[in-house]
Amino acid sequence: MMSIVGIIFLVGILGYAAALVIGLNHERNFALPHEKIPRVGMVIVALSLILLGLAVSSFFLIDWNNLVAI
Amino acid sequence: MISLHPNEQIMLTLHRHWVVLAGRMVLLALLALVPVFLFPFYSTLLFFIVPGSQFVFFLFLASIYWLVVLLFFFIEWLDYWLDVWIVTSERILDIEQRGLFWRRASEFMIDRCQDVTIETPGFFATFFKYGNITVQTAGEVSFTAYTVAHPDHAKKIILSCADERHKIIASRL
């Protein structure tokens, strides 16, 4: 069970990271000459890292052998 | 990065009005609060799935849910930030971004601008001073920017830039 959820989780995280990188790249490449690069992307990255840390740490703390209904 | 011609100046940039973005952000903020509202009931909700470690499992599900909401927030922000009209002293650039992968950029010379129409669609638009602005070009193609802030001000700037450009072109002849 843990390995199946782990693979799905990993694929999801990779997809998420790809979307984030594409978004940040757009934000940088398509900014106007006089505009500063908006910091919203950086805030999103910081929040994502915090949530990712939470998700990964809780993933390893779950007693996967005890799951009964999934 | 958008490149400008020599001596070309940006006169105006038009994004959608912040109210339009705020409406979507409020919806996303409410969605982000769902796990907070479910928190008091997590042990009951998850008891039959994970008898031992409900809190950690709830934290795992909540963090994945928040990551998804955050990604939607980022996509909404990009859609708002990169969807822009740029009025320069020589041309108008209409850039439209949809999601992460769809982008359209059109531009036309400002001296080809024939008439500019503004539209205030409804109560909220009147109250928050936003509206749609349509520029008709000489090629009978029209470009419309939706829900931009202060469209009357934008109209004045576009018309004055077009007028200036006509004068410059006339002086060269």
gemmi code that builds the backbone of each chain (N, CA, C; Angstrom):
import gemmi

chains = {
    "A": [
        ("MET", (0.835, -1.218, 0.000), (0.000, 0.000, 0.000), (0.865, 1.261, 0.000)),
        ("MET", (1.890, 1.219, 0.883), (2.759, 2.404, 1.002), (3.465, 2.697, -0.330)),
        ("SER", (3.915, 1.621, -1.017), (4.651, 1.852, -2.273), (3.725, 2.392, -3.364)),
        ("ILE", (2.467, 1.903, -3.416), (1.517, 2.394, -4.437), (1.231, 3.878, -4.200)),
        ("VAL", (0.878, 4.201, -2.949), (0.583, 5.611, -2.620), (1.843, 6.458, -2.825)),
        ("GLY", (2.991, 5.860, -2.479), (4.259, 6.577, -2.625), (4.548, 6.940, -4.070)),
        ("ILE", (4.297, 6.002, -4.988), (4.541, 6.270, -6.416), (3.582, 7.354, -6.926)),
        ("ILE", (2.295, 7.224, -6.567), (1.304, 8.242, -6.982), (1.707, 9.616, -6.433)),
        ("PHE", (2.109, 9.633, -5.171), (2.527, 10.865, -4.496), (3.733, 11.482, -5.213)),
        ("LEU", (4.701, 10.643, -5.555), (5.921, 11.109, -6.220), (5.611, 11.691, -7.601)),
        ("VAL", (4.755, 10.991, -8.348), (4.376, 11.474, -9.687), (3.643, 12.815, -9.562)),
        ("GLY", (2.747, 12.903, -8.577), (2.008, 14.156, -8.329), (2.954, 15.297, -8.005)),
        ("ILE", (3.935, 15.021, -7.146), (4.906, 16.053, -6.737), (5.748, 16.503, -7.937)),
        ("LEU", (6.137, 15.550, -8.767), (6.929, 15.911, -9.958), (6.110, 16.786, -10.914)),
        ("GLY", (4.847, 16.420, -11.104), (3.944, 17.226, -11.944), (3.767, 18.619, -11.373)),
        ("TYR", (3.595, 18.671, -10.059), (3.430, 19.948, -9.359), (4.671, 20.829, -9.558)),
        ("ALA", (5.840, 20.206, -9.372), (7.094, 20.957, -9.517), (7.254, 21.470, -10.951)),
        ("ALA", (6.871, 20.637, -11.922), (6.975, 21.049, -13.331), (6.074, 22.258, -13.596)),
        ("ALA", (4.834, 22.203, -13.086), (3.893, 23.316, -13.272), (4.436, 24.594, -12.629)),
        ("LEU", (5.020, 24.437, -11.452), (5.567, 25.585, -10.726), (6.734, 26.217, -11.498)),
        ("VAL", (7.601, 25.361, -12.028), (8.764, 25.863, -12.778), (8.305, 26.574, -14.056)),
        ("ILE", (7.325, 25.990, -14.758), (6.807, 26.619, -15.984), (6.198, 27.984, -15.641)),
        ("GLY", (5.426, 28.022, -14.554), (4.793, 29.274, -14.126), (5.820, 30.341, -13.788)),
        ("LEU", (6.855, 29.947, -13.025), (7.900, 30.907, -12.632), (8.654, 31.413, -13.853)),
        ("ASN", (8.870, 30.507, -14.802), (9.557, 30.869, -16.035), (8.734, 31.883, -16.843)),
        ("HIS", (7.428, 31.656, -16.924), (6.522, 32.606, -17.594), (6.592, 33.959, -16.901)),
        ("GLU", (6.540, 33.904, -15.559), (6.517, 35.136, -14.762), (7.770, 35.970, -15.035)),
        ("ARG", (8.903, 35.299, -15.210), (10.167, 35.994, -15.453), (10.290, 36.445, -16.914)),
        ("ASN", (9.943, 35.539, -17.830), (10.166, 35.821, -19.258), (9.218, 36.873, -19.825)),
        ("PHE", (7.979, 36.890, -19.338), (6.986, 37.760, -19.957), (6.742, 39.043, -19.168)),
        ("ALA", (7.604, 39.343, -18.216), (7.435, 40.592, -17.466), (7.746, 41.775, -18.383)),
        ("LEU", (7.135, 42.891, -18.092), (7.394, 44.090, -18.890), (8.763, 44.656, -18.522)),
        ("PRO", (9.388, 45.414, -19.448), (10.741, 45.911, -19.158), (10.828, 46.749, -17.879)),
        ("HIS", (9.792, 47.533, -17.592), (9.884, 48.428, -16.436), (9.359, 47.780, -15.149)),
        ("GLU", (8.818, 46.584, -15.264), (8.231, 45.957, -14.076), (9.246, 45.091, -13.354)),
        ("LYS", (9.175, 45.120, -12.048), (9.999, 44.186, -11.275), (9.364, 42.803, -11.434)),
        ("ILE", (10.173, 41.782, -11.295), (9.601, 40.436, -11.341), (8.744, 40.265, -10.088)),
        ("PRO", (7.471, 39.926, -10.252), (6.603, 39.851, -9.082), (7.073, 38.792, -8.080)),
        ("ARG", (6.866, 39.104, -6.822), (7.354, 38.204, -5.778), (6.349, 37.121, -5.439)),
        ("VAL", (5.174, 37.188, -6.054), (4.132, 36.199, -5.747), (4.648, 34.784, -6.000)),
        ("GLY", (5.368, 34.601, -7.093), (5.922, 33.290, -7.422), (6.832, 32.769, -6.325)),
        ("MET", (7.635, 33.646, -5.754), (8.557, 33.238, -4.689), (7.796, 32.831, -3.424)),
        ("VAL", (6.724, 33.588, -3.126), (5.895, 33.253, -1.960), (5.252, 31.880, -2.167)),
        ("ILE", (4.775, 31.643, -3.394), (4.146, 30.353, -3.715), (5.166, 29.222, -3.543)),
        ("VAL", (6.406, 29.457, -3.993), (7.448, 28.429, -3.872), (7.726, 28.142, -2.391)),
        ("ALA", (7.839, 29.212, -1.582), (8.117, 29.028, -0.152), (6.988, 28.241, 0.529)),
        ("LEU", (5.737, 28.634, 0.240), (4.590, 27.927, 0.829), (4.537, 26.471, 0.361)),
        ("SER", (4.870, 26.272, -0.921), (4.860, 24.912, -1.476), (5.889, 24.038, -0.761)),
        ("LEU", (7.061, 24.611, -0.491), (8.107, 23.825, 0.184), (7.676, 23.445, 1.599)),
        ("ILE", (7.017, 24.388, 2.288), (6.535, 24.100, 3.646), (5.501, 22.964, 3.600)),
        ("LEU", (4.545, 23.099, 2.671), (3.486, 22.085, 2.560), (4.052, 20.745, 2.107)),
        ("LEU", (5.041, 20.806, 1.245), (5.682, 19.575, 0.763), (6.392, 18.873, 1.916)),
        ("GLY", (7.079, 19.657, 2.747), (7.742, 19.093, 3.927), (6.741, 18.419, 4.844)),
        ("LEU", (5.591, 19.096, 5.014), (4.512, 18.556, 5.866), (3.985, 17.246, 5.276)),
        ("ALA", (3.773, 17.248, 3.961), (3.215, 16.061, 3.295), (4.192, 14.883, 3.365)),
        ("VAL", (5.460, 15.162, 3.092), (6.459, 14.069, 3.082), (6.651, 13.507, 4.486)),
        ("SER", (6.769, 14.417, 5.480), (6.997, 13.918, 6.845), (5.792, 13.126, 7.344)),
        ("SER", (4.573, 13.616, 7.025), (3.394, 12.860, 7.479), (3.253, 11.538, 6.714)),
        ("PHE", (3.701, 11.539, 5.453), (3.649, 10.299, 4.659), (4.449, 9.195, 5.351)),
        ("PHE", (5.639, 9.551, 5.865), (6.476, 8.532, 6.499), (6.031, 8.199, 7.919)),
        ("LEU", (5.183, 9.053, 8.485), (4.701, 8.770, 9.849), (3.435, 7.910, 9.858)),
        ("ILE", (2.773, 7.838, 8.705), (1.521, 7.053, 8.657), (1.846, 5.560, 8.776)),
        ("ASP", (1.035, 4.894, 9.558), (1.191, 3.450, 9.686), (0.417, 2.805, 8.531)),
        ("TRP", (1.092, 2.626, 7.401), (0.410, 2.182, 6.184), (-0.123, 0.751, 6.292)),
        ("ASN", (0.485, -0.068, 7.151), (0.012, -1.457, 7.292), (-1.336, -1.521, 8.005)),
        ("ASN", (-1.672, -0.411, 8.625), (-2.902, -0.391, 9.421), (-4.117, 0.122, 8.645)),
        ("LEU", (-3.879, 0.537, 7.383), (-4.988, 1.066, 6.584), (-5.943, -0.063, 6.229)),
        ("VAL", (-7.210, 0.139, 6.495), (-8.147, -0.972, 6.297), (-9.129, -0.776, 5.147)),
        ("ALA", (-9.467, 0.445, 4.851), (-10.580, 0.640, 3.911), (-10.171, 1.042, 2.499)),
        ("ILE", (-8.896, 1.456, 2.294), (-8.516, 1.928, 0.945), (-8.288, 0.740, 0.020)),
    ],
    "B": [
        ("MET", (10.695, 38.395, -22.368), (10.665, 39.847, -22.144), (10.192, 40.552, -23.421)),
        ("ILE", (9.350, 41.553, -23.267), (8.846, 42.282, -24.421), (9.890, 43.321, -24.843)),
        ("SER", (10.231, 43.323, -26.118), (11.247, 44.278, -26.556), (10.582, 45.481, -27.221)),
        ("LEU", (11.108, 46.636, -26.936), (10.560, 47.873, -27.494), (11.481, 48.395, -28.589)),
        ("HIS", (10.892, 49.141, -29.526), (11.697, 49.769, -30.577), (12.499, 50.929, -29.970)),
        ("PRO", (13.540, 51.403, -30.659), (14.258, 52.584, -30.144), (13.298, 53.789, -30.075)),
        ("ASN", (13.383, 54.549, -29.033), (12.535, 55.727, -28.771), (11.071, 55.401, -28.504)),
        ("GLU", (10.744, 54.131, -28.385), (9.354, 53.762, -28.075), (9.170, 53.769, -26.560)),
        ("GLN", (8.077, 54.356, -26.124), (7.842, 54.451, -24.679), (6.544, 53.766, -24.311)),
        ("ILE", (6.548, 53.136, -23.154), (5.295, 52.540, -22.665), (4.459, 53.648, -22.030)),
        ("MET", (3.259, 53.858, -22.547), (2.397, 54.911, -22.033), (1.423, 54.371, -20.979)),
        ("LEU", (1.037, 53.120, -21.153), (-0.010, 52.574, -20.281), (0.043, 51.051, -20.305)),
        ("THR", (-0.135, 50.433, -19.161), (-0.335, 48.976, -19.146), (-1.691, 48.707, -18.505)),
        ("LEU", (-2.443, 47.852, -19.137), (-3.798, 47.567, -18.648), (-3.906, 46.111, -18.243)),
        ("HIS", (-4.143, 45.902, -16.955), (-4.456, 44.553, -16.473), (-5.954, 44.529, -16.179)),
        ("ARG", (-6.473, 43.339, -15.917), (-7.855, 43.283, -15.471), (-7.960, 43.962, -14.101)),
        ("HIS", (-9.144, 44.439, -13.773), (-9.323, 45.102, -12.477), (-9.113, 44.091, -11.343)),
        ("TRP", (-8.556, 44.575, -10.219), (-8.243, 43.673, -9.102), (-9.484, 42.997, -8.531)),
        ("VAL", (-10.656, 43.632, -8.702), (-11.897, 43.046, -8.151), (-12.162, 41.675, -8.779)),
        ("VAL", (-11.864, 41.556, -10.071), (-12.100, 40.294, -10.777), (-11.205, 39.198, -10.187)),
        ("LEU", (-9.954, 39.575, -9.924), (-9.020, 38.622, -9.323), (-9.436, 38.315, -7.887)),
        ("ALA", (-9.850, 39.355, -7.167), (-10.217, 39.180, -5.754), (-11.373, 38.187, -5.597)),
        ("GLY", (-12.340, 38.241, -6.519), (-13.476, 37.315, -6.454), (-13.004, 35.866, -6.517)),
        ("ARG", (-12.084, 35.595, -7.433), (-11.569, 34.217, -7.565), (-10.703, 33.828, -6.372)),
        ("MET", (-9.944, 34.817, -5.856), (-9.070, 34.525, -4.719), (-9.878, 34.214, -3.461)),
        ("VAL", (-11.003, 34.922, -3.300), (-11.873, 34.648, -2.143), (-12.406, 33.216, -2.227)),
        ("LEU", (-12.786, 32.809, -3.425), (-13.279, 31.442, -3.628), (-12.190, 30.421, -3.276)),
        ("LEU", (-10.954, 30.690, -3.732), (-9.842, 29.775, -3.433), (-9.515, 29.774, -1.931)),
        ("ALA", (-9.633, 30.957, -1.304), (-9.373, 31.037, 0.144), (-10.406, 30.221, 0.913)),
        ("LEU", (-11.671, 30.274, 0.452), (-12.723, 29.470, 1.099), (-12.443, 27.985, 0.915)),
        ("LEU", (-11.985, 27.613, -0.283), (-11.634, 26.207, -0.531), (-10.465, 25.770, 0.359)),
        ("ALA", (-9.510, 26.698, 0.565), (-8.351, 26.370, 1.404), (-8.750, 26.166, 2.860)),
        ("LEU", (-9.898, 26.756, 3.252), (-10.340, 26.635, 4.647), (-11.077, 25.330, 4.934)),
        ("VAL", (-11.399, 24.571, 3.879), (-12.175, 23.332, 4.065), (-11.514, 22.382, 5.088)),
        ("PRO", (-10.186, 22.109, 4.983), (-9.585, 21.219, 5.991), (-9.663, 21.777, 7.422)),
        ("VAL", (-9.632, 23.109, 7.525), (-9.720, 23.730, 8.859), (-11.090, 23.446, 9.472)),
        ("PHE", (-12.138, 23.538, 8.626), (-13.488, 23.255, 9.115), (-13.682, 21.762, 9.414)),
        ("LEU", (-12.955, 20.924, 8.680), (-13.081, 19.478, 8.885), (-12.238, 18.984, 10.065)),
        ("PHE", (-11.309, 19.830, 10.530), (-10.363, 19.406, 11.559), (-11.044, 18.842, 12.822)),
        ("PRO", (-12.094, 19.491, 13.360), (-12.704, 18.934, 14.576), (-13.284, 17.528, 14.385)),
        ("PHE", (-13.562, 17.171, 13.139), (-14.226, 15.872, 12.911), (-13.290, 14.822, 12.315)),
        ("TYR", (-11.982, 15.134, 12.237), (-11.091, 14.237, 11.481), (-11.034, 12.822, 12.048)),
        ("SER", (-11.064, 12.722, 13.385), (-10.920, 11.374, 13.955), (-12.142, 10.513, 13.618)),
        ("THR", (-13.326, 11.133, 13.606), (-14.547, 10.397, 13.243), (-14.529, 10.033, 11.762)),
        ("LEU", (-14.106, 11.032, 10.927), (-14.128, 10.813, 9.473), (-13.158, 9.712, 9.045)),
        ("LEU", (-12.003, 9.666, 9.694), (-10.931, 8.762, 9.241), (-10.783, 7.505, 10.090)),
        ("PHE", (-11.657, 7.345, 11.079), (-11.503, 6.211, 12.001), (-11.517, 4.868, 11.278)),
        ("PHE", (-12.425, 4.753, 10.277), (-12.570, 3.458, 9.595), (-11.469, 3.219, 8.555)),
        ("ILE", (-10.743, 4.256, 8.189), (-9.664, 4.086, 7.201), (-8.344, 3.810, 7.907)),
        ("VAL", (-8.026, 4.653, 8.872), (-6.765, 4.478, 9.610), (-7.060, 4.465, 11.112)),
        ("PRO", (-7.298, 3.321, 11.655), (-7.659, 3.280, 13.078), (-6.561, 3.843, 13.986)),
        ("GLY", (-5.300, 3.747, 13.556), (-4.204, 4.131, 14.457), (-3.776, 5.573, 14.382)),
        ("SER", (-3.566, 6.080, 13.151), (-2.893, 7.382, 13.027), (-3.738, 8.368, 12.215)),
        ("GLN", (-4.914, 8.682, 12.738), (-5.830, 9.558, 11.992), (-5.261, 10.954, 11.786)),
        ("PHE", (-4.615, 11.502, 12.836), (-4.155, 12.888, 12.727), (-3.091, 13.026, 11.638)),
        ("VAL", (-2.138, 12.111, 11.604), (-1.059, 12.186, 10.601), (-1.640, 11.993, 9.204)),
        ("PHE", (-2.594, 11.085, 9.080), (-3.222, 10.843, 7.785), (-4.010, 12.087, 7.338)),
        ("PHE", (-4.688, 12.702, 8.285), (-5.434, 13.938, 7.989), (-4.468, 15.041, 7.537)),
        ("LEU", (-3.332, 15.136, 8.226), (-2.318, 16.129, 7.877), (-1.776, 15.882, 6.464)),
        ("PHE", (-1.576, 14.625, 6.136), (-1.089, 14.228, 4.814), (-2.095, 14.649, 3.733)),
        ("LEU", (-3.360, 14.293, 3.939), (-4.406, 14.646, 2.954), (-4.566, 16.160, 2.843)),
        ("ALA", (-4.541, 16.847, 4.008), (-4.731, 18.305, 4.022), (-3.581, 19.004, 3.293)),
        ("SER", (-2.348, 18.537, 3.521), (-1.209, 19.218, 2.867), (-1.243, 19.015, 1.353)),
        ("ILE", (-1.671, 17.821, 0.902), (-1.795, 17.602, -0.550), (-2.909, 18.495, -1.112)),
        ("TYR", (-4.012, 18.571, -0.386), (-5.132, 19.419, -0.807), (-4.683, 20.891, -0.898)),
        ("TRP", (-3.933, 21.346, 0.107), (-3.466, 22.749, 0.098), (-2.484, 23.006, -1.044)),
        ("LEU", (-1.673, 21.995, -1.353), (-0.746, 22.147, -2.491), (-1.523, 22.345, -3.796)),
        ("VAL", (-2.606, 21.589, -3.960), (-3.425, 21.709, -5.182), (-4.087, 23.092, -5.232)),
        ("VAL", (-4.626, 23.529, -4.091), (-5.270, 24.861, -4.036), (-4.243, 25.957, -4.346)),
        ("LEU", (-3.042, 25.789, -3.813), (-1.963, 26.758, -4.039), (-1.587, 26.832, -5.527)),
        ("LEU", (-1.584, 25.681, -6.163), (-1.264, 25.657, -7.598), (-2.347, 26.387, -8.406)),
        ("PHE", (-3.611, 26.176, -8.022), (-4.700, 26.901, -8.698), (-4.568, 28.410, -8.475)),
        ("PHE", (-4.172, 28.778, -7.247), (-3.950, 30.191, -6.920), (-2.869, 30.778, -7.837)),
        ("PHE", (-1.790, 30.036, -8.007), (-0.669, 30.496, -8.834), (-1.104, 30.647, -10.292)),
        ("ILE", (-1.875, 29.684, -10.786), (-2.339, 29.747, -12.179), (-3.273, 30.947, -12.369)),
        ("GLU", (-4.147, 31.184, -11.380), (-5.045, 32.351, -11.452), (-4.234, 33.650, -11.470)),
        ("TRP", (-3.201, 33.696, -10.622), (-2.360, 34.883, -10.547), (-1.641, 35.131, -11.877)),
        ("LEU", (-1.100, 34.044, -12.450), (-0.395, 34.190, -13.737), (-1.348, 34.667, -14.822)),
        ("ASP", (-2.549, 34.116, -14.804), (-3.566, 34.496, -15.778), (-3.860, 35.999, -15.663)),
        ("TYR", (-3.919, 36.478, -14.417), (-4.174, 37.899, -14.186), (-2.964, 38.746, -14.590)),
        ("TRP", (-1.780, 38.331, -14.144), (-0.586, 39.161, -14.294), (-0.091, 39.220, -15.738)),
        ("LEU", (-0.216, 38.106, -16.454), (0.340, 38.051, -17.810), (-0.689, 38.387, -18.890)),
        ("ASP", (-1.928, 38.587, -18.490), (-2.969, 39.020, -19.408), (-2.923, 40.540, -19.439)),
        ("VAL", (-2.362, 41.125, -20.458), (-2.099, 42.565, -20.359), (-2.215, 43.252, -21.725)),
        ("TRP", (-2.627, 44.494, -21.675), (-2.585, 45.380, -22.845), (-1.483, 46.392, -22.589)),
        ("ILE", (-0.597, 46.540, -23.553), (0.464, 47.535, -23.390), (0.295, 48.578, -24.483)),
        ("VAL", (0.075, 49.812, -24.062), (-0.052, 50.910, -25.021), (1.275, 51.638, -25.034)),
        ("THR", (1.929, 51.636, -26.161), (3.194, 52.374, -26.271), (2.975, 53.583, -27.191)),
        ("SER", (4.007, 54.357, -27.363), (3.878, 55.534, -28.230), (3.698, 55.139, -29.697)),
        ("GLU", (3.970, 53.878, -30.037), (3.877, 53.451, -31.448), (2.836, 52.377, -31.731)),
        ("ARG", (2.544, 51.548, -30.739), (1.667, 50.401, -31.024), (0.913, 49.968, -29.770)),
        ("ILE", (-0.014, 49.065, -29.990), (-0.729, 48.455, -28.864), (-0.468, 46.960, -28.916)),
        ("LEU", (-0.038, 46.412, -27.791), (0.197, 44.972, -27.703), (-0.901, 44.357, -26.838)),
        ("ASP", (-1.543, 43.366, -27.378), (-2.618, 42.667, -26.655), (-2.108, 41.260, -26.355)),
        ("ILE", (-1.799, 41.003, -25.104), (-1.248, 39.693, -24.728), (-2.263, 38.974, -23.852)),
        ("GLU", (-2.585, 37.780, -24.250), (-3.570, 37.012, -23.491), (-2.963, 35.693, -23.054)),
        ("GLN", (-3.055, 35.431, -21.781), (-2.528, 34.190, -21.213), (-3.693, 33.392, -20.648)),
        ("ARG", (-3.765, 32.126, -20.995), (-4.790, 31.248, -20.399), (-4.098, 30.028, -19.837)),
        ("GLY", (-4.172, 29.864, -18.531), (-3.511, 28.727, -17.891), (-2.011, 28.827, -18.049)),
        ("LEU", (-1.344, 27.683, -18.112), (0.117, 27.700, -18.196), (0.631, 27.604, -19.627)),
        ("PHE", (-0.178, 27.049, -20.516), (0.369, 26.700, -21.825), (-0.234, 27.463, -23.010)),
        ("TRP", (-1.250, 28.255, -22.801), (-1.908, 28.938, -23.917), (-1.612, 30.432, -23.818)),
        ("ARG", (-1.044, 30.967, -24.898), (-0.674, 32.388, -24.886), (-0.865, 32.956, -26.284)),
        ("ARG", (-1.439, 34.143, -26.352), (-1.605, 34.796, -27.650), (-1.129, 36.239, -27.539)),
        ("ALA", (-0.312, 36.662, -28.478), (0.166, 38.048, -28.458), (-0.130, 38.677, -29.812)),
        ("SER", (-0.927, 39.749, -29.823), (-1.195, 40.479, -31.061), (-0.723, 41.910, -30.868)),
        ("GLU", (-0.380, 42.533, -31.945), (-0.019, 43.947, -31.836), (-0.437, 44.678, -33.108)),
        ("PHE", (-0.767, 45.917, -32.962), (-1.070, 46.737, -34.135), (-0.560, 48.154, -33.903)),
        ("MET", (-0.226, 48.806, -35.005), (0.320, 50.157, -34.902), (-0.783, 51.111, -34.439)),
        ("ILE", (-0.414, 52.013, -33.583), (-1.428, 52.867, -32.964), (-2.035, 53.857, -33.980)),
        ("ASP", (-1.302, 54.152, -35.053), (-1.863, 55.061, -36.063), (-2.980, 54.370, -36.873)),
        ("ARG", (-3.101, 53.066, -36.749), (-4.188, 52.340, -37.435), (-5.463, 52.300, -36.577)),
        ("CYS", (-5.376, 52.858, -35.389), (-6.525, 52.858, -34.482), (-7.573, 53.858, -34.998)),
        ("GLN", (-8.794, 53.394, -35.237), (-9.816, 54.286, -35.799), (-10.800, 54.779, -34.746)),
        ("ASP", (-11.395, 53.879, -34.023), (-12.222, 54.351, -32.909), (-12.086, 53.460, -31.685)),
        ("VAL", (-12.338, 54.086, -30.556), (-12.184, 53.383, -29.275), (-13.531, 53.423, -28.565)),
        ("THR", (-14.008, 52.262, -28.161), (-15.312, 52.182, -27.481), (-15.092, 51.629, -26.081)),
        ("ILE", (-15.716, 52.281, -25.110), (-15.652, 51.705, -23.756), (-17.055, 51.296, -23.334)),
        ("GLU", (-17.105, 50.302, -22.486), (-18.382, 49.728, -22.080), (-18.295, 49.451, -20.573)),
        ("THR", (-19.297, 49.888, -19.842), (-19.341, 49.600, -18.404), (-20.482, 48.620, -18.162)),
        ("PRO", (-20.155, 47.346, -17.983), (-21.233, 46.348, -17.945), (-21.774, 46.087, -16.538)),
        ("GLY", (-22.682, 46.925, -16.070), (-23.404, 46.600, -14.844), (-23.021, 47.396, -13.616)),
        ("PHE", (-23.659, 47.009, -12.512), (-23.559, 47.728, -11.247), (-22.137, 47.715, -10.669)),
        ("PHE", (-21.562, 46.498, -10.559), (-20.222, 46.380, -9.975), (-19.183, 47.134, -10.802)),
        ("ALA", (-19.343, 47.055, -12.127), (-18.410, 47.749, -13.020), (-18.495, 49.258, -12.790)),
        ("THR", (-19.707, 49.771, -12.597), (-19.893, 51.200, -12.343), (-19.296, 51.570, -10.990)),
        ("PHE", (-19.565, 50.721, -9.992), (-19.119, 50.993, -8.626), (-17.598, 50.953, -8.510)),
        ("PHE", (-16.969, 49.941, -9.111), (-15.510, 49.784, -8.996), (-14.738, 50.407, -10.161)),
        ("LYS", (-15.456, 51.060, -11.047), (-14.841, 51.787, -12.181), (-13.981, 50.874, -13.060)),
        ("TYR", (-14.593, 49.806, -13.553), (-13.899, 48.999, -14.562), (-14.829, 48.754, -15.739)),
        ("GLY", (-14.282, 48.281, -16.836), (-15.120, 48.049, -18.013), (-14.325, 47.432, -19.152)),
        ("ASN", (-15.002, 47.307, -20.287), (-14.353, 46.724, -21.468), (-13.966, 47.849, -22.419)),
        ("ILE", (-12.880, 47.663, -23.084), (-12.444, 48.682, -24.041), (-12.160, 47.988, -25.378)),
        ("THR", (-12.766, 48.527, -26.442), (-12.608, 47.932, -27.773), (-11.967, 48.951, -28.700)),
        ("VAL", (-10.918, 48.525, -29.360), (-10.254, 49.396, -30.332), (-10.479, 48.816, -31.720)),
        ("GLN", (-11.041, 49.647, -32.586), (-11.277, 49.236, -33.974), (-10.112, 49.735, -34.818)),
        ("THR", (-9.522, 48.814, -35.575), (-8.378, 49.246, -36.396), (-8.815, 49.487, -37.838)),
        ("ALA", (-7.915, 50.078, -38.614), (-8.218, 50.379, -40.015), (-8.456, 49.106, -40.815)),
        ("GLY", (-7.903, 48.013, -40.367), (-8.094, 46.739, -41.067), (-9.396, 46.052, -40.713)),
        ("GLU", (-10.319, 46.797, -40.076), (-11.624, 46.294, -39.646), (-11.514, 45.126, -38.665)),
        ("VAL", (-10.401, 45.079, -37.980), (-10.246, 44.084, -36.922), (-10.382, 44.831, -35.599)),
        ("SER", (-11.127, 44.260, -34.669), (-11.239, 44.955, -33.388), (-10.568, 44.126, -32.297)),
        ("PHE", (-9.998, 44.847, -31.346), (-9.336, 44.218, -30.204), (-10.077, 44.673, -28.952)),
        ("THR", (-10.391, 43.731, -28.082), (-11.124, 44.081, -26.867), (-10.353, 43.637, -25.631)),
        ("ALA", (-10.259, 44.539, -24.671), (-9.694, 44.187, -23.358), (-10.859, 44.197, -22.378)),
        ("TYR", (-11.024, 43.112, -21.654), (-12.173, 42.980, -20.753), (-11.802, 43.334, -19.318)),
        ("THR", (-12.756, 43.932, -18.647), (-12.698, 44.269, -17.209), (-11.400, 44.991, -16.797)),
        ("VAL", (-11.023, 45.974, -17.585), (-9.836, 46.757, -17.210), (-10.238, 47.927, -16.308)),
        ("ALA", (-9.309, 48.357, -15.490), (-9.579, 49.465, -14.569), (-9.534, 50.799, -15.325)),
        ("HIS", (-10.423, 51.697, -14.966), (-10.501, 53.047, -15.531), (-10.425, 53.066, -17.067)),
        ("PRO", (-11.393, 52.470, -17.742), (-11.318, 52.427, -19.213), (-11.396, 53.803, -19.868)),
        ("ASP", (-12.063, 54.774, -19.204), (-12.165, 56.125, -19.785), (-10.792, 56.796, -19.848)),
        ("HIS", (-10.010, 56.585, -18.800), (-8.643, 57.120, -18.759), (-7.798, 56.460, -19.865)),
        ("ALA", (-7.964, 55.133, -19.993), (-7.220, 54.389, -21.032), (-7.607, 54.894, -22.419)),
        ("LYS", (-8.892, 55.159, -22.609), (-9.363, 55.649, -23.916), (-8.700, 56.981, -24.262)),
        ("LYS", (-8.641, 57.870, -23.267), (-8.012, 59.186, -23.505), (-6.551, 59.010, -23.920)),
        ("ILE", (-5.842, 58.148, -23.205), (-4.409, 57.949, -23.509), (-4.232, 57.340, -24.898)),
        ("ILE", (-5.060, 56.332, -25.233), (-4.937, 55.689, -26.557), (-5.194, 56.713, -27.661)),
        ("LEU", (-6.250, 57.508, -27.492), (-6.586, 58.493, -28.529), (-5.514, 59.577, -28.641)),
        ("SER", (-4.967, 59.990, -27.489), (-3.920, 61.028, -27.565), (-2.654, 60.462, -28.200)),
        ("CYS", (-2.325, 59.187, -27.907), (-1.145, 58.557, -28.534), (-1.352, 58.431, -30.042)),
        ("ALA", (-2.570, 58.050, -30.431), (-2.871, 57.904, -31.869), (-2.755, 59.253, -32.563)),
        ("ASP", (-3.259, 60.290, -31.885), (-3.204, 61.644, -32.437), (-1.750, 62.106, -32.620)),
        ("GLU", (-0.944, 61.869, -31.578), (0.491, 62.213, -31.645), (1.167, 61.490, -32.802)),
        ("ARG", (0.834, 60.238, -32.932), (1.461, 59.414, -33.971), (1.064, 59.914, -35.360)),
        ("HIS", (-0.210, 60.276, -35.502), (-0.666, 60.828, -36.792), (0.097, 62.101, -37.138)),
        ("LYS", (0.310, 62.943, -36.110), (1.048, 64.199, -36.329), (2.477, 63.913, -36.767)),
        ("ILE", (3.119, 62.942, -36.107), (4.505, 62.604, -36.458), (4.570, 62.091, -37.907)),
        ("ILE", (3.622, 61.215, -38.253), (3.627, 60.653, -39.609), (3.367, 61.763, -40.655)),
        ("ALA", (2.422, 62.663, -40.330), (2.089, 63.760, -41.247), (3.293, 64.694, -41.450)),
        ("SER", (4.039, 64.937, -40.341), (5.215, 65.838, -40.445), (6.318, 65.236, -41.326)),
        ("ARG", (6.356, 63.900, -41.400), (7.389, 63.240, -42.218), (7.075, 63.313, -43.714)),
        ("LEU", (5.777, 63.498, -44.017), (5.383, 63.490, -45.442), (5.702, 64.827, -46.117)),
    ],
}
model = gemmi.Model(1)
for chain_id, residues in chains.items():
    chain = gemmi.Chain(chain_id)
    for i, (resn, *xyz) in enumerate(residues, 1):
        res = gemmi.Residue()
        res.name, res.seqid = resn, gemmi.SeqId(i, " ")
        for name, pos in zip(("N", "CA", "C"), xyz):
            atom = gemmi.Atom()
            atom.name, atom.element = name, gemmi.Element(name[0])
            atom.pos, atom.b_iso = gemmi.Position(*pos), 0.0
            res.add_atom(atom)
        chain.add_residue(res)
    model.add_chain(chain)
structure = gemmi.Structure()
structure.add_model(model)
structure.setup_entities()
